[in-house]
Amino acid sequence: MKPNLLSDENVIITVAITGGAHGKWSNPNLPLTPEEQAKDALECYDAGATVCHIHVRGEDGLATADLNVYNKTVRLIKERCPIITQIGNGIGARVEYGVKVSKSGRRYGQALKMATLEERLNLLNISPQPDMFTINAGTFEFRTNMRGMETNSLFNNPIDFNQKYVNGCKKIGVGIEIEVYDTSHIANIMDLVDMGVFEPNEKLHFSIVLGIKGGAPATVRNLLNMVDLLPEGSTWQVVTIGRYNLRTTMIAMCMGGNIRTGLEDTVYYRKGELVKNNAQLVERMVRLAKEMGREPATIDEAREILQLKK
């Protein structure tokens, strides 16, 4: 689809409050407990965010598939404010230590352990029901830095799994956000359209994810190319991890896209300065959007754009 440099449409601001990998060692202000996440969600809603993207953590601070934690987090957020709740279906990654054995028998090294497909499919049973789920549109090697060491794992997203997940979302009547990490993932989604999983004229909602090692690098060329490949009539936002987060987000907003911010995507407000809280990042995006003549979308406006039930 074609970008619109003169767009004055209201912008949907999503805040990804926690993420599924890094912990408080990266930023002590990262919310991990259901209570911390609900507090941040309310502050972000008050600051102008309309969608809250959620991963949860167990008592050890690591990503968990425990529905009890998801249930409590979604319930607390919904009790505090009407922000749209969106569950990241990747769940997150846990670190396994001692994955290699030396000749002397000493264990060393670390690796990421991703959630299973069964655990991820089970997220459809979260209660109270969230407003949206994400799907990840292709399989790739996910590489990230954990406490100064690069760690990797296969992030498995086969097309038959995504077919089941989309069908499950439609059965219970929740929205779907499609995360694409390179151009082949967009082709995978168009295959699902051809298979009838998505309707031919169905409005699709994409997140173009840049800067994840194993996916597309965060470059202007990649952003333009991926936007160009999206079907006309789609909505889209950019998700950029790390130091390119602010600048690619601003480019996307200039192009008429929606935006995402939050401590999942960047733990720094600027070089050398840690983010104080998620609301600080939302406040900056609201300020920049208004400077461009794009007002933040209200909850009702976002629900209509994303075709969510009220």
LUMLO-473271 format. One line per field, with one value per residue (C-alpha): residue number from 1; residue in one letter; x, y, z. Coordinates in steps of 0.1 Angstrom, whole numbers, padded with zeros to 4 digits. Layout:
<nodes>
num: [NUM ...]
residuo: [A ...]
px: [X ...]
py: [Y ...]
pz: [Z ...]
</nodes>
This chain:
<nodes>
num: [1 2 3 4 5 6 7 8 9 10 11 12 13 14 15 16 17 18 19 20 21 22 23 24 25 26 27 28 29 30 31 32 33 34 35 36 37 38 39 40 41 42 43 44 45 46 47 48 49 50 51 52 53 54 55 56 57 58 59 60 61 62 63 64 65 66 67 68 69 70 71 72 73 74 75 76 77 78 79 80 81 82 83 84 85 86 87 88 89 90 91 92 93 94 95 96 97 98 99 100 101 102 103 104 105 106 107 108 109 110 111 112 113 114 115 116 117 118 119 120 121 122 123 124 125 126 127 128 129 130 131 132 133 134 135 136 137 138 139 140 141 142 143 144 145 146 147 148 149 150 151 152 153 154 155 156 157 158 159 160 161 162 163 164 165 166 167 168 169 170 171 172 173 174 175 176 177 178 179 180 181 182 183 184 185 186 187 188 189 190 191 192 193 194 195 196 197 198 199 200 201 202 203 204 205 206 207 208 209 210 211 212 213 214 215 216 217 218 219 220 221 222 223 224 225 226 227 228 229 230 231 232 233 234 235 236 237 238 239 240 241 242 243 244 245 246 247 248 249 250 251 252 253 254 255 256 257 258 259 260 261 262 263 264 265 266 267 268 269 270 271 272 273 274 275 276 277 278 279 280 281 282 283 284 285 286 287 288 289 290 291 292 293 294 295 296 297 298 299 300 301 302 303 304 305 306 307 308 309 310]
residuo: [M K P N L L S D E N V I I T V A I T G G A H G K W S N P N L P L T P E E Q A K D A L E C Y D A G A T V C H I H V R G E D G L A T A D L N V Y N K T V R L I K E R C P I I T Q I G N G I G A R V E Y G V K V S K S G R R Y G Q A L K M A T L E E R L N L L N I S P Q P D M F T I N A G T F E F R T N M R G M E T N S L F N N P I D F N Q K Y V N G C K K I G V G I E I E V Y D T S H I A N I M D L V D M G V F E P N E K L H F S I V L G I K G G A P A T V R N L L N M V D L L P E G S T W Q V V T I G R Y N L R T T M I A M C M G G N I R T G L E D T V Y Y R K G E L V K N N A Q L V E R M V R L A K E M G R E P A T I D E A R E I L Q L K K]
px: [0000 0011 0022 0004 0028 -0001 -0022 -0040 -0058 -0058 -0030 -0034 -0007 0002 0023 0042 0048 0070 0081 0090 0128 0147 0143 0149 0186 0181 0159 0147 0115 0103 0069 0068 0040 0003 0000 0029 0016 -0019 -0005 0016 -0014 -0035 -0007 -0003 -0040 -0041 -0011 -0029 -0022 -0052 -0037 -0017 0005 0010 0035 0035 0062 0063 0075 0111 0107 0109 0083 0055 0026 0007 -0029 -0034 -0010 -0025 -0060 -0050 -0031 -0059 -0085 -0065 -0060 -0096 -0107 -0085 -0091 -0107 -0074 -0075 -0058 -0036 -0018 0015 0011 0048 0046 0084 0117 0133 0170 0184 0219 0244 0233 0268 0292 0329 0353 0358 0320 0315 0283 0284 0267 0231 0202 0167 0138 0107 0071 0056 0029 0005 0012 0007 -0026 -0038 -0037 -0071 -0085 -0075 -0104 -0115 -0111 -0086 -0095 -0068 -0041 -0011 0002 0037 0037 0068 0095 0130 0160 0154 0186 0188 0213 0207 0229 0257 0256 0239 0215 0194 0165 0142 0109 0086 0055 0043 0015 -0008 -0004 -0013 -0043 -0055 -0048 -0066 -0096 -0095 -0095 -0124 -0144 -0143 -0146 -0113 -0091 -0059 -0027 -0002 0035 0058 0096 0105 0089 0084 0060 0037 0037 0027 -0003 -0014 -0012 -0037 -0059 -0058 -0066 -0097 -0084 -0087 -0114 -0103 -0116 -0109 -0092 -0058 -0038 0000 0030 0062 0089 0124 0156 0152 0183 0171 0145 0147 0172 0158 0164 0143 0146 0132 0103 0093 0096 0074 0048 0047 0039 0009 -0025 -0044 -0069 -0047 -0037 -0001 0023 0061 0077 0114 0137 0166 0184 0165 0131 0124 0135 0117 0086 0086 0091 0061 0040 0050 0040 0005 0011 0002 0029 0041 0063 0071 0097 0095 0109 0134 0147 0164 0147 0177 0214 0226 0192 0170 0132 0115 0082 0061 0040 0071 0074 0037 0038 0066 0047 0016 0036 0052 0019 0002 0032 0025 -0012 -0022 -0043 -0041 -0070 -0096 -0105 -0138 -0119 -0093 -0119 -0136 -0104 -0093 -0128 -0131 -0164 -0174]
py: [0000 0036 0058 0091 0119 0143 0121 0139 0108 0102 0078 0047 0046 0011 0007 -0026 -0023 -0053 -0077 -0114 -0114 -0087 -0081 -0054 -0059 -0039 -0012 -0014 0004 -0025 -0036 -0074 -0082 -0080 -0051 -0032 -0038 -0026 0005 0012 0005 0031 0057 0050 0053 0086 0097 0089 0053 0033 -0003 -0021 -0050 -0076 -0103 -0116 -0128 -0155 -0151 -0156 -0125 -0146 -0151 -0175 -0193 -0195 -0186 -0176 -0148 -0137 -0138 -0116 -0091 -0087 -0084 -0058 -0037 -0039 -0029 0002 0016 0009 0006 -0021 -0053 -0071 -0104 -0112 -0148 -0155 -0154 -0149 -0166 -0182 -0187 -0222 -0224 -0252 -0262 -0273 -0299 -0296 -0325 -0325 -0328 -0292 -0276 -0241 -0217 -0205 -0207 -0194 -0217 -0205 -0213 -0243 -0240 -0257 -0231 -0203 -0218 -0221 -0183 -0182 -0194 -0163 -0150 -0122 -0122 -0097 -0076 -0087 -0113 -0111 -0138 -0140 -0146 -0167 -0189 -0174 -0176 -0152 -0138 -0114 -0101 -0115 -0100 -0093 -0126 -0131 -0160 -0176 -0200 -0209 -0189 -0214 -0200 -0226 -0217 -0245 -0231 -0196 -0210 -0226 -0194 -0171 -0195 -0196 -0158 -0155 -0182 -0162 -0128 -0111 -0089 -0100 -0081 -0096 -0093 -0095 -0096 -0097 -0097 -0134 -0131 -0108 -0135 -0160 -0139 -0136 -0174 -0175 -0151 -0174 -0204 -0185 -0181 -0144 -0131 -0116 -0081 -0084 -0054 -0067 -0051 -0054 -0047 -0043 -0055 -0042 -0045 -0080 -0101 -0128 -0105 -0074 -0048 -0014 0006 0031 0010 -0021 -0001 0014 -0020 -0038 -0011 -0013 -0050 -0047 -0051 -0019 -0010 -0025 -0006 -0008 0003 -0001 -0019 -0012 -0026 -0008 0024 0029 0029 0066 0075 0047 0053 0090 0080 0056 0084 0107 0080 0077 0046 0040 0036 0015 0025 0010 -0006 -0038 -0020 0005 0008 0041 0075 0089 0078 0070 0079 0051 0054 0063 0045 0036 0067 0088 0072 0076 0112 0118 0101 0121 0153 0144 0133 0165 0185 0166 0174 0139 0136 0104 0081 0077 0042 0043 0054 0027 0001 0012 0013 -0021 -0035 -0047 -0054 -0029]
pz: [0000 -0005 0024 0029 0039 0043 0065 0093 0105 0142 0152 0173 0199 0212 0243 0248 0285 0293 0266 0268 0272 0291 0328 0354 0349 0317 0333 0369 0359 0338 0351 0358 0382 0373 0398 0382 0347 0356 0371 0339 0317 0335 0334 0296 0290 0308 0287 0254 0246 0232 0230 0257 0243 0270 0280 0315 0339 0366 0402 0389 0366 0335 0307 0317 0299 0332 0325 0361 0357 0323 0338 0368 0346 0321 0349 0368 0336 0327 0362 0360 0325 0291 0272 0245 0258 0233 0241 0224 0213 0213 0252 0255 0261 0291 0295 0300 0314 0310 0275 0264 0279 0278 0274 0311 0317 0328 0317 0302 0278 0276 0252 0248 0255 0236 0246 0229 0203 0227 0254 0229 0215 0251 0254 0237 0270 0289 0311 0311 0274 0260 0230 0206 0201 0179 0154 0142 0105 0099 0115 0120 0143 0172 0185 0215 0241 0275 0302 0278 0259 0225 0228 0201 0195 0166 0169 0153 0136 0110 0087 0101 0136 0125 0106 0139 0158 0135 0134 0172 0174 0150 0169 0201 0184 0192 0170 0153 0149 0124 0132 0101 0106 0069 0035 0033 0063 0043 0016 0042 0052 0016 0014 0044 0024 -0006 0017 0030 0066 0061 0038 0004 0014 0051 0067 0081 0108 0105 0127 0107 0131 0125 0143 0157 0150 0127 0111 0088 0100 0110 0078 0059 0028 0046 0061 0027 0010 0035 0036 -0002 0000 0023 0008 0002 0029 0057 0088 0100 0126 0129 0159 0161 0188 0203 0193 0160 0179 0181 0146 0127 0147 0137 0101 0103 0118 0089 0064 0078 0099 0135 0161 0190 0219 0254 0275 0255 0225 0241 0277 0269 0266 0249 0247 0282 0299 0311 0306 0338 0330 0300 0303 0296 0262 0254 0264 0239 0211 0218 0217 0184 0168 0177 0162 0129 0130 0140 0172 0192 0185 0213 0225 0205 0173 0177 0182 0150 0130 0143 0139 0175 0192 0219]
</nodes>
